[in-house]
């Protein structure tokens, strides 16, 4: 067995293993996109689309998008219900 075989074996080392992040606090007010998607019962992609358009309140922290639970709930309570197929013209004519 050569030195190269020792280096290339399949035994994981501390250098190869990414530490698991600590679990989020239970009932925390700061939510991830996945948690908001679960809360709203929509796909995660929908949450990212709404956040990208500025339609849902969020904050960016580096590459992560974070949501404040009370702000999301308030946004949901204040949202004007739309009928199926109805377009949003709330920004029409403003420029």
DSSP file (Angstrom, degrees, kcal/mol; ACC not computed):
  #  RESIDUE AA STRUCTURE BP1 BP2  ACC     N-H-->O    O-->H-N    N-H-->O    O-->H-N    TCO  KAPPA ALPHA  PHI   PSI    X-CA   Y-CA   Z-CA
    1    1 A X              0   0    0      0, 0.0     2,-0.1     0, 0.0     0, 0.0   0.000 360.0 360.0 360.0 129.1    0.0    0.0    0.0
    2    2 A X     >  -     0   0    0      1,-0.1     4,-1.2     0, 0.0     3,-0.2  -0.366 360.0-104.6 -92.1 172.5    1.5    3.3   -1.0
    3    3 A X  H  > S+     0   0    0      1,-0.2     4,-1.5     2,-0.2     5,-0.1   0.845 120.9  59.5 -63.6 -33.7    1.2    6.8    0.6
    4    4 A X  H  > S+     0   0    0      1,-0.2     4,-2.1     2,-0.2    -1,-0.2   0.868 100.5  55.2 -63.1 -36.8   -1.3    7.8   -2.1
    5    5 A X  H  4 S+     0   0    0      1,-0.2     4,-0.3    -3,-0.2    -1,-0.2   0.864 105.0  53.4 -64.4 -35.5   -3.6    4.9   -1.1
    6    6 A X  H >< S+     0   0    0     -4,-1.2     3,-0.6     1,-0.2    -1,-0.2   0.889 112.1  44.4 -65.5 -38.5   -3.6    6.3    2.5
    7    7 A X  H 3< S+     0   0    0     -4,-1.5    -2,-0.2     1,-0.2    -1,-0.2   0.847 115.6  46.6 -74.5 -35.2   -4.6    9.7    1.3
    8    8 A X  T 3< S+     0   0    0     -4,-2.1    -1,-0.2    -5,-0.1    -2,-0.2   0.253  81.3 122.7 -96.9  12.5   -7.3    8.5   -1.1
    9    9 A X  S <  S-     0   0    0     -3,-0.6    -3,-0.0    -4,-0.3    -4,-0.0  -0.222  71.9-114.9 -69.3 170.0   -9.1    6.0    1.1
   10   10 A X  S    S+     0   0    0      2,-0.1     2,-0.5     0, 0.0    -1,-0.1   0.333  74.5 121.3 -90.0   6.9  -12.8    6.5    1.6
   11   11 A X        -     0   0    0      1,-0.1    -2,-0.1     0, 0.0     2,-0.0  -0.590  64.2-127.1 -74.1 122.3  -12.5    7.1    5.4
   12   12 A X        -     0   0    0     -2,-0.5     2,-0.3     4,-0.0    -1,-0.1  -0.356  25.9-162.3 -68.8 150.2  -14.0   10.5    6.1
   13   13 A X    >>  -     0   0    0     -2,-0.0     3,-1.1     1,-0.0     4,-1.0  -0.770  36.5-100.4-123.1 171.2  -12.0   13.0    8.0
   14   14 A X  T 34 S+     0   0    0     -2,-0.3     3,-0.1     1,-0.3     5,-0.1   0.780 120.6  61.8 -62.8 -26.0  -12.8   16.2    9.9
   15   15 A X  T 34 S+     0   0    0      1,-0.2    -1,-0.3     3,-0.1    -3,-0.0   0.769 106.8  43.7 -71.4 -24.7  -11.6   18.2    6.9
   16   16 A X  T <4 S+     0   0    0     -3,-1.1     2,-0.6     2,-0.1    -1,-0.2   0.646  96.5  84.5 -94.9 -17.3  -14.3   16.6    4.6
   17   17 A X     <  -     0   0    0     -4,-1.0     2,-0.4    -3,-0.1     3,-0.0  -0.775  68.6-144.7 -97.4 122.9  -17.3   16.8    7.0
   18   18 A X        -     0   0    0     -2,-0.6    -3,-0.1     1,-0.1    -2,-0.1  -0.699  29.0-114.3 -80.7 129.9  -19.2   20.1    7.1
   19   19 A X        -     0   0    0     -2,-0.4     2,-0.3     1,-0.1    -1,-0.1  -0.365  30.6-111.9 -65.2 143.8  -20.4   20.7   10.7
   20   20 A X        -     0   0    0      1,-0.1    -1,-0.1    -2,-0.0     3,-0.1  -0.570  33.9-115.8 -75.7 137.0  -24.2   20.6   11.0
   21   21 A X        -     0   0    0     -2,-0.3    -1,-0.1     1,-0.1     3,-0.1  -0.348  36.7 -95.1 -70.0 154.4  -25.6   24.0   11.8
   22   22 A X        -     0   0    0      1,-0.1    -1,-0.1    -2,-0.0     3,-0.1  -0.381  48.3 -99.0 -66.2 148.4  -27.3   24.5   15.2
   23   23 A X        -     0   0    0      1,-0.1    -1,-0.1    -3,-0.1     3,-0.1  -0.356  43.4-101.5 -66.5 149.0  -31.1   24.0   15.1
   24   24 A X        -     0   0    0      1,-0.1    -1,-0.1    -3,-0.1     3,-0.1  -0.328  46.5 -91.6 -66.8 153.7  -33.2   27.1   14.9
   25   25 A X    >   -     0   0    0      1,-0.1     3,-1.3    -3,-0.1    -1,-0.1  -0.396  50.8 -98.6 -64.3 143.0  -34.8   28.2   18.2
   26   26 A X  T 3  S+     0   0    0      1,-0.3    -1,-0.1    -3,-0.1    -3,-0.0  -0.386 104.0   2.3 -65.1 139.4  -38.3   26.8   18.6
   27   27 A X  T 3  S+     0   0    0      1,-0.1    -1,-0.3    -2,-0.1    -2,-0.1   0.833  93.7 174.4  53.1  37.4  -41.0   29.3   17.7
   28   28 A X    <   -     0   0    0     -3,-1.3    -1,-0.1     2,-0.1    41,-0.1  -0.330  37.9-134.9 -71.8 156.2  -38.4   31.8   16.7
   29   29 A X  S    S+     0   0    0     39,-0.1    40,-3.7    40,-0.1     2,-0.6   0.648  87.0  78.4 -85.5 -15.9  -39.4   35.1   15.0
   30   30 A X  E     -A   68   0A   0     38,-0.2     2,-0.3    39,-0.1    38,-0.2  -0.852  67.8-171.4 -97.9 124.0  -36.7   34.9   12.3
   31   31 A X  E     -A   67   0A   0     36,-3.6    36,-2.4    -2,-0.6     2,-0.1  -0.834  17.8-135.0-117.4 149.6  -37.7   32.5    9.5
   32   32 A X     >  -     0   0    0     -2,-0.3     4,-2.3    34,-0.2     5,-0.2  -0.441  38.5-100.7 -87.2 171.6  -35.9   31.0    6.5
   33   33 A X  H  > S+     0   0    0     32,-0.4     4,-2.5     1,-0.2     5,-0.2   0.881 125.0  54.2 -61.7 -37.9  -37.6   30.8    3.1
   34   34 A X  H  > S+     0   0    0      2,-0.2     4,-2.1     1,-0.2    -1,-0.2   0.908 108.9  47.8 -62.4 -41.4  -38.3   27.2    3.7
   35   35 A X  H  > S+     0   0    0      2,-0.2     4,-2.5     1,-0.2    -2,-0.2   0.883 111.8  49.3 -68.7 -38.1  -40.1   28.0    7.0
   36   36 A X  H  X S+     0   0    0     -4,-2.3     4,-2.8     2,-0.2     5,-0.2   0.909 109.5  52.8 -65.7 -41.0  -42.1   30.8    5.3
   37   37 A X  H  X>S+     0   0    0     -4,-2.5     5,-2.1     1,-0.2     4,-1.1   0.912 111.7  45.8 -59.8 -42.4  -43.1   28.4    2.5
   38   38 A X  H  <5S+     0   0    0     -4,-2.1    -2,-0.2     3,-0.2    -1,-0.2   0.906 112.6  50.9 -66.7 -41.0  -44.3   25.9    5.1
   39   39 A X  H  <5S+     0   0    0     -4,-2.5    -2,-0.2     1,-0.2    -1,-0.2   0.911 119.4  35.6 -61.5 -43.7  -46.1   28.6    7.0
   40   40 A X  H  <5S-     0   0    0     -4,-2.8    -1,-0.2    -5,-0.1    -2,-0.2   0.541 106.5-126.7 -88.3  -8.3  -47.9   29.9    3.9
   41   41 A X  T  <5 +     0   0    0     -4,-1.1     2,-0.3     1,-0.2    -3,-0.2   0.925  68.9 119.7  58.8  47.8  -48.3   26.4    2.4
   42   42 A X  S   <S-     0   0    0     -5,-2.1    -1,-0.2    -6,-0.2     2,-0.1  -0.825  71.7 -82.3-129.6 171.0  -46.6   27.4   -0.9
   43   43 A X    >>  -     0   0    0     -2,-0.3     4,-1.4     1,-0.1     3,-0.5  -0.432  35.5-120.9 -72.8 149.5  -43.5   26.3   -2.7
   44   44 A X  H 3> S+     0   0    0      1,-0.2     4,-2.2     2,-0.2     5,-0.2   0.860 113.6  60.6 -58.4 -36.5  -40.2   27.7   -1.7
   45   45 A X  H 3> S+     0   0    0      1,-0.2     4,-2.4     2,-0.2    -1,-0.2   0.875 100.9  54.0 -60.2 -38.0  -39.7   29.1   -5.2
   46   46 A X  H <> S+     0   0    0     -3,-0.5     4,-2.5     2,-0.2    -1,-0.2   0.901 106.8  51.4 -63.3 -41.0  -42.9   31.2   -4.7
   47   47 A X  H  X S+     0   0    0     -4,-1.4     4,-2.5     1,-0.2    -2,-0.2   0.929 110.9  47.8 -61.8 -45.8  -41.5   32.7   -1.6
   48   48 A X  H  X S+     0   0    0     -4,-2.2     4,-2.6     2,-0.2    -2,-0.2   0.886 111.0  51.5 -63.8 -38.5  -38.2   33.6   -3.4
   49   49 A X  H  X S+     0   0    0     -4,-2.4     4,-1.6     2,-0.2    -2,-0.2   0.932 112.0  45.7 -63.9 -45.5  -40.2   35.2   -6.3
   50   50 A X  H  <>S+     0   0    0     -4,-2.5     5,-2.6     1,-0.2     6,-0.8   0.901 114.3  48.8 -64.0 -40.9  -42.3   37.3   -3.9
   51   51 A X  H ><5S+     0   0    0     -4,-2.5     3,-1.0     1,-0.2    -2,-0.2   0.906 109.1  52.9 -65.4 -41.1  -39.2   38.4   -2.0
   52   52 A X  H 3<5S+     0   0    0     -4,-2.6    -1,-0.2     1,-0.3    -2,-0.2   0.824 111.0  46.6 -64.0 -32.1  -37.4   39.2   -5.2
   53   53 A X  T 3<5S-     0   0    0     -4,-1.6    -1,-0.3    -5,-0.2    -2,-0.2   0.469 114.6-117.6 -87.9  -2.7  -40.2   41.5   -6.3
   54   54 A X  T < 5S+     0   0    0     -3,-1.0    -3,-0.2    -4,-0.4    -2,-0.1   0.704  79.2 124.3  76.0  19.6  -40.4   43.1   -2.9
   55   55 A X      < +     0   0    0     -5,-2.6     2,-0.4    -6,-0.2    -4,-0.2   0.749  66.9  47.3 -85.3 -24.0  -43.9   41.8   -2.3
   56   56 A X  S    S-     0   0    0     -6,-0.8     2,-0.2    -9,-0.1    -2,-0.1  -0.959  96.4-107.3-119.0 136.0  -43.2   40.0    1.0
   57   57 A X        +     0   0    0     -2,-0.4    11,-0.3    14,-0.2     2,-0.3  -0.401  58.1 140.1 -67.3 130.0  -41.3   41.7    3.8
   58   58 A X        -     0   0    0     -2,-0.2     2,-0.4     9,-0.1     9,-0.2  -0.962  40.1-135.3-157.6 170.2  -37.8   40.3    4.2
   59   59 A X  E     -B   66   0B   0      7,-2.7     7,-3.5    -2,-0.3     2,-0.5  -0.991  17.5-134.5-133.3 142.9  -34.1   41.1    4.8
   60   60 A X  E     -B   65   0B   0     -2,-0.4     2,-0.5     5,-0.2     5,-0.2  -0.843  17.1-175.7 -98.1 134.0  -31.1   39.9    3.0
   61   61 A X  E >   -B   64   0B   0      3,-3.0     3,-2.0    -2,-0.5     2,-0.4  -0.878  67.4 -55.8-128.6  97.0  -28.1   38.8    5.1
   62   62 A X  T 3  S-     0   0    0     -2,-0.5     0, 0.0     1,-0.3     0, 0.0  -0.580 121.7 -20.0  66.2-122.8  -25.3   37.9    2.8
   63   63 A X  T 3  S+     0   0    0     -2,-0.4     2,-0.3    -3,-0.1    -1,-0.3   0.494 122.5  92.4 -93.2  -4.9  -26.8   35.3    0.5
   64   64 A X  E <   -B   61   0B   0     -3,-2.0    -3,-3.0   -32,-0.0     2,-0.5  -0.639  63.9-146.9 -92.4 147.6  -29.6   34.4    2.8
   65   65 A X  E     -B   60   0B   0     -2,-0.3   -32,-0.4    -5,-0.2     2,-0.3  -0.969  20.2-166.8-110.7 124.7  -33.0   35.9    2.8
   66   66 A X  E     -B   59   0B   0     -7,-3.5    -7,-2.7    -2,-0.5     2,-0.4  -0.846   5.4-155.8-115.3 149.5  -34.6   36.1    6.3
   67   67 A X  E     -A   31   0A   0    -36,-2.4   -36,-3.6    -2,-0.3     2,-0.7  -0.962  14.3-135.6-127.1 140.0  -38.2   36.8    7.2
   68   68 A X  E >>  -A   30   0A   0     -2,-0.4     4,-2.2   -11,-0.3     3,-0.8  -0.865  18.5-142.0 -96.1 116.3  -39.6   38.3   10.5
   69   69 A X  H 3> S+     0   0    0    -40,-3.7     4,-2.6    -2,-0.7     5,-0.2   0.865  98.3  49.8 -50.6 -49.7  -42.6   36.2   11.4
   70   70 A X  H 3> S+     0   0    0      1,-0.2     4,-2.4     2,-0.2    -1,-0.3   0.874 111.8  50.0 -59.9 -34.5  -44.8   39.1   12.7
   71   71 A X  H <> S+     0   0    0     -3,-0.8     4,-2.5     2,-0.2    -1,-0.2   0.893 111.3  48.2 -69.2 -38.9  -44.0   41.1    9.5
   72   72 A X  H  X S+     0   0    0     -4,-2.2     4,-2.3     2,-0.2    -2,-0.2   0.916 113.2  47.6 -66.6 -42.8  -45.0   38.1    7.3
   73   73 A X  H  X S+     0   0    0     -4,-2.6     4,-2.4    -5,-0.2    -2,-0.2   0.915 113.2  48.0 -64.8 -43.0  -48.2   37.6    9.3
   74   74 A X  H  X S+     0   0    0     -4,-2.4     4,-2.1    -5,-0.2    -2,-0.2   0.909 110.9  51.7 -63.1 -41.9  -49.1   41.3    9.2
   75   75 A X  H  X S+     0   0    0     -4,-2.5     4,-0.8     1,-0.2    -2,-0.2   0.912 111.2  47.9 -59.2 -43.1  -48.4   41.3    5.4
   76   76 A X  H >< S+     0   0    0     -4,-2.3     3,-0.5     1,-0.2    -2,-0.2   0.900 111.5  49.4 -66.4 -41.7  -50.7   38.3    5.0
   77   77 A X  H 3< S+     0   0    0     -4,-2.4    -1,-0.2     1,-0.2    -2,-0.2   0.856 115.1  44.4 -65.4 -34.7  -53.5   40.0    7.1
   78   78 A X  H 3< S+     0   0    0     -4,-2.1    -1,-0.2    -5,-0.2    -2,-0.2   0.511  85.8 116.0 -89.7  -5.6  -53.2   43.2    5.1
   79   79 A X    <<  -     0   0    0     -4,-0.8     2,-0.5    -3,-0.5    -3,-0.0  -0.420  69.6-123.0 -67.7 136.0  -53.1   41.6    1.7
   80   80 A X        -     0   0    0     -2,-0.1    -1,-0.1     1,-0.1    -2,-0.1  -0.673  30.6-116.6 -78.1 125.8  -56.0   42.4   -0.6
   81   81 A X        -     0   0    0     -2,-0.5     2,-0.4     1,-0.0    -1,-0.1  -0.376  30.7-155.0 -63.4 140.0  -57.7   39.2   -1.7
   82   82 A X        -     0   0    0     -2,-0.1     2,-0.2     4,-0.0     3,-0.1  -0.881  11.0-126.1-114.2 148.3  -57.5   38.6   -5.4
   83   83 A X    >   -     0   0    0     -2,-0.4     3,-2.3     1,-0.1     2,-0.0  -0.577  47.1 -78.9 -85.7 157.1  -59.9   36.6   -7.5
   84   84 A X  T 3  S+     0   0    0      1,-0.3    -1,-0.1    -2,-0.2     3,-0.1  -0.314 119.3  13.0 -55.3 130.7  -58.5   33.8   -9.8
   85   85 A X  T 3  S+     0   0    0      1,-0.3    -1,-0.3    -3,-0.1     2,-0.2   0.343  92.3 136.8  84.3  -6.7  -57.1   35.4  -13.0
   86   86 A X    <   -     0   0    0     -3,-2.3    -1,-0.3     1,-0.0     2,-0.2  -0.545  46.5-139.1 -75.5 136.0  -57.2   38.9  -11.6
   87   87 A X        -     0   0    0     -2,-0.2     2,-0.7    -3,-0.1    -4,-0.1  -0.626  14.1-118.4 -94.1 155.7  -54.1   41.0  -12.3
   88   88 A X        +     0   0    0     -2,-0.2     3,-0.2     1,-0.1    -6,-0.0  -0.839  36.9 165.4 -95.8 112.9  -52.4   43.3   -9.9
   89   89 A X    >   +     0   0    0     -2,-0.7     3,-1.4     1,-0.1    -1,-0.1   0.051  37.2 118.8-111.5  23.1  -52.5   46.9  -11.2
   90   90 A X  T 3  S+     0   0    0      1,-0.3    -1,-0.1     3,-0.0    -2,-0.0   0.794  82.5  40.7 -62.8 -27.4  -51.6   48.5   -7.9
   91   91 A X  T >  S+     0   0    0     -3,-0.2     3,-1.6     2,-0.1    -1,-0.3   0.405  87.3 125.2 -98.2   1.8  -48.4   50.0   -9.4
   92   92 A X  T <  S+     0   0    0     -3,-1.4     3,-0.1     1,-0.3    -3,-0.1  -0.376  76.3  13.4 -66.0 135.4  -50.0   50.9  -12.7
   93   93 A X  T 3  S+     0   0    0      1,-0.2     2,-0.6    -2,-0.1    -1,-0.3   0.445  96.6 116.4  82.5   0.7  -49.5   54.5  -13.7
   94   94 A X    <         0   0    0     -3,-1.6    -1,-0.2     1,-0.2    -3,-0.0  -0.904 360.0 360.0-104.5 122.9  -46.9   55.3  -11.1
   95   95 A X              0   0    0     -2,-0.6    -1,-0.2    -3,-0.1    -3,-0.0   0.260 360.0 360.0-165.2 360.0  -43.5   56.3  -12.4
